[in-house]
Amino acid sequence: MAPANSLFKYPGASFASSKPPLSKVALFSAKKYDIDYFNRVNGKLDAKKRLFIDYHTEELNEKTARTLEGFDTVCAFVNDKLNTNCIKVLKERKIDLIALRCAGFNNVDLDTCQQLGIRVVRVPAYSPYAVAEHGMALLLAVNRKIHKAYNRTKENNFALDGLVGVDLHGKTVGIIGAGKIGRCFTSICKGIGMNIIYYDIQESEEMNAMGGKLVKLEEIWKNSDVISLHCPLTPETKYIINKDAFDQMKQNVIIINTGRGALINTKDAIHALKKKKIAGLAIDVYEQEENIFFKDVSAEIPTDDILARLLTFPNVIVTGHQAYFTEEALSAICETTIHNIIDIRTKGESPNFVTPPPKK
């Protein structure tokens, strides 16, 4: 038996205390880095506030929720499936808090949570710099064909044919979403001399101060040399880039997506790539990623024909939802998630509640 107040760092281990813990948390979709960072942050807390965390490598869904016993909180990530049936099972298991360790909440049925009295908290911001910097890395890589050059030089091929890019200085970038990440990305673009236009549901004084201009979506499509997505996935933004949008875009447009996969209709993107409308597509998210991303499927036969087709294009870069993946961001995610739970258990409230949008 483990000694009291010990802290383990392997899957399935938890903090143990001689007194009942403040909260018993089942953390799903756990990777080694989740366990390491959560244990590190949890271990620094005062013993009275430290949580009991049980790590589950599998995703949270209706089936895995049925295995829970004795927990009051679940901690979920972007690809866990918190649909109506799953939430009803959580309620049956006496779980009254869902702590999302991410900003997005499109995978949670918030209406059912509200009806059943299950509270939902999230991490609205961790490191906007991490995501914005990865977005710029994708833009630079796809524009200057870094991925192709890297593969060539590994084989001692130093020819430059086919590696021509364009100067980004002086080009127009259309940014969709003027939140913290969008503003960080804007700052980077401004630093290399790009012209900035943006679309959001409301005007941003901070974007304006950086030289940005609020425009309609149609102007984003028609006037942008580069389009970068930084908005949440909602019913209104799903497939915000579709065939109609592609048809209005400039020839040789570059598109970056570090937001959510379903902001782009992938089938329409493949059609635009085949027509050579797109000079480069670089995405860190994919609309059907939940069965692929965060896993090693290199030894398996591909079953997603759309992704397989996308990966055949030489002017496409796909990364596996790693834009947030920095030490600073991981630490911030763990700290905010844990303090969200502590706030609920000690004060009954949190600044990071998620509630259903008002009915129209």
Secondary structure in CASP SS format (residue, H / E / C, confidence):
PFRMAT SS
TARGET T0000
AUTHOR 0000-0000-0000
METHOD secondary structure of the structure
MODEL  1
M C 1.00
A C 1.00
P C 1.00
A C 1.00
N C 1.00
S C 1.00
L C 1.00
F C 1.00
K C 1.00
Y C 1.00
P C 1.00
G C 1.00
A C 1.00
S C 1.00
F C 1.00
A C 1.00
S C 1.00
S C 1.00
K C 1.00
P C 1.00
P C 1.00
L C 1.00
S C 1.00
K E 1.00
V E 1.00
A E 1.00
L E 1.00
F C 1.00
S C 1.00
A C 1.00
K C 1.00
K H 1.00
Y H 1.00
D H 1.00
I H 1.00
D H 1.00
Y H 1.00
F H 1.00
N H 1.00
R H 1.00
V H 1.00
N H 1.00
G H 1.00
K C 1.00
L C 1.00
D C 1.00
A C 1.00
K C 1.00
K C 1.00
R C 1.00
L C 1.00
F E 1.00
I E 1.00
D E 1.00
Y E 1.00
H C 1.00
T C 1.00
E C 1.00
E C 1.00
L C 1.00
N C 1.00
E H 1.00
K H 1.00
T H 1.00
A H 1.00
R C 1.00
T C 1.00
L C 1.00
E C 1.00
G C 1.00
F C 1.00
D C 1.00
T E 1.00
V E 1.00
C E 1.00
A E 1.00
F C 1.00
V C 1.00
N C 1.00
D C 1.00
K C 1.00
L E 1.00
N C 1.00
T H 1.00
N H 1.00
C H 1.00
I H 1.00
K H 1.00
V H 1.00
L H 1.00
K H 1.00
E H 1.00
R C 1.00
K C 1.00
I C 1.00
D C 1.00
L E 1.00
I E 1.00
A E 1.00
L E 1.00
R C 1.00
C C 1.00
A C 1.00
G C 1.00
F C 1.00
N C 1.00
N C 1.00
V E 1.00
D C 1.00
L H 1.00
D H 1.00
T H 1.00
C H 1.00
Q H 1.00
Q H 1.00
L H 1.00
G C 1.00
I C 1.00
R E 1.00
V E 1.00
V E 1.00
R C 1.00
V C 1.00
P C 1.00
A C 1.00
Y C 1.00
S C 1.00
P H 1.00
Y H 1.00
A H 1.00
V H 1.00
A H 1.00
E H 1.00
H H 1.00
G H 1.00
M H 1.00
A H 1.00
L H 1.00
L H 1.00
L H 1.00
A H 1.00
V H 1.00
N H 1.00
R C 1.00
K C 1.00
I H 1.00
H H 1.00
K H 1.00
A H 1.00
Y H 1.00
N H 1.00
R H 1.00
T H 1.00
K H 1.00
E C 1.00
N C 1.00
N C 1.00
F C 1.00
A C 1.00
L C 1.00
D C 1.00
G C 1.00
L C 1.00
V C 1.00
G C 1.00
V C 1.00
D C 1.00
L C 1.00
H C 1.00
G C 1.00
K C 1.00
T E 1.00
V E 1.00
G E 1.00
I E 1.00
I E 1.00
G C 1.00
A C 1.00
G C 1.00
K H 1.00
I H 1.00
G H 1.00
R H 1.00
C H 1.00
F H 1.00
T H 1.00
S H 1.00
I H 1.00
C H 1.00
K H 1.00
G H 1.00
I C 1.00
G C 1.00
M C 1.00
N E 1.00
I E 1.00
I E 1.00
Y E 1.00
Y E 1.00
D C 1.00
I C 1.00
Q C 1.00
E C 1.00
S C 1.00
E H 1.00
E H 1.00
M H 1.00
N H 1.00
A H 1.00
M C 1.00
G C 1.00
G C 1.00
K E 1.00
L E 1.00
V C 1.00
K C 1.00
L H 1.00
E H 1.00
E H 1.00
I H 1.00
W H 1.00
K H 1.00
N H 1.00
S C 1.00
D C 1.00
V E 1.00
I E 1.00
S E 1.00
L E 1.00
H C 1.00
C C 1.00
P C 1.00
L C 1.00
T C 1.00
P C 1.00
E C 1.00
T C 1.00
K C 1.00
Y C 1.00
I C 1.00
I E 1.00
N C 1.00
K H 1.00
D H 1.00
A H 1.00
F H 1.00
D H 1.00
Q H 1.00
M C 1.00
K C 1.00
Q C 1.00
N C 1.00
V E 1.00
I E 1.00
I E 1.00
I E 1.00
N E 1.00
T C 1.00
G C 1.00
R C 1.00
G H 1.00
A H 1.00
L H 1.00
I E 1.00
N C 1.00
T H 1.00
K H 1.00
D H 1.00
A H 1.00
I H 1.00
H H 1.00
A H 1.00
L H 1.00
K H 1.00
K C 1.00
K C 1.00
K C 1.00
I E 1.00
A E 1.00
G E 1.00
L E 1.00
A E 1.00
I E 1.00
D C 1.00
V C 1.00
Y C 1.00
E C 1.00
Q C 1.00
E H 1.00
E H 1.00
N H 1.00
I C 1.00
F C 1.00
F C 1.00
K C 1.00
D C 1.00
V C 1.00
S C 1.00
A C 1.00
E C 1.00
I C 1.00
P C 1.00
T C 1.00
D C 1.00
D H 1.00
I H 1.00
L H 1.00
A H 1.00
R H 1.00
L H 1.00
L C 1.00
T C 1.00
F C 1.00
P C 1.00
N C 1.00
V E 1.00
I E 1.00
V E 1.00
T C 1.00
G C 1.00
H C 1.00
Q C 1.00
A C 1.00
Y C 1.00
F C 1.00
T C 1.00
E H 1.00
E H 1.00
A H 1.00
L H 1.00
S H 1.00
A H 1.00
I H 1.00
C H 1.00
E H 1.00
T H 1.00
T H 1.00
I H 1.00
H H 1.00
N H 1.00
I H 1.00
I H 1.00
D H 1.00
I H 1.00
R H 1.00
T H 1.00
K H 1.00
G C 1.00
E C 1.00
S C 1.00
P C 1.00
N C 1.00
F E 1.00
V C 1.00
T C 1.00
P C 1.00
P C 1.00
P C 1.00
K C 1.00
K C 1.00
END
